[in-house]
Amino acid sequence: MSNLLYLIALILVIFWAIGFFAYSAGGIIHILLVIAIVSILFRVIRGR
């Protein structure tokens, strides 16, 4: 499951970067970034 969280976080960061540089889509891009960071931090805190 931790690999799945890491994969989801990575995908969200990539989508955020694409959205940030391609066009301005409002707050949804930043929400995706926050979700990705929280997922990565959750994985780090669990120690895996």
C-alpha positions in Angstrom: 0.0 0.0 0.0 2.9 2.4 0.7 4.0 2.0 -2.9 0.6 2.9 -4.1 0.6 6.1 -2.0 4.0 7.0 -3.3 2.8 6.4 -6.9 -0.3 8.5 -6.4 1.8 11.3 -4.8 4.2 11.2 -7.7 1.4 11.4 -10.3 -0.2 14.3 -8.5 3.1 16.2 -8.4 3.6 15.6 -12.2 0.0 16.8 -12.9 0.6 19.9 -10.7 3.8 20.7 -12.6 2.1 20.3 -16.0 -0.9 22.4 -14.9 1.3 25.0 -13.3 3.4 25.5 -16.4 0.8 24.9 -19.1 -2.1 27.0 -17.9 -3.7 28.5 -14.9 -6.5 26.2 -13.7 -7.2 28.0 -10.4 -6.9 26.4 -7.0 -7.3 22.8 -8.1 -3.6 22.5 -9.0 -2.5 23.7 -5.6 -5.0 21.3 -4.0 -3.3 18.4 -5.9 0.1 19.6 -4.8 -1.0 19.7 -1.1 -2.5 16.1 -1.4 0.8 14.9 -3.0 2.9 16.5 -0.3 0.7 15.0 2.5 1.0 11.6 0.9 4.8 11.8 0.7 5.0 13.0 4.3 2.7 10.3 5.5 5.0 7.7 3.8 8.1 9.3 5.3 6.6 9.4 8.8 5.6 5.7 8.6 9.3 5.0 7.9 8.9 3.1 4.6 
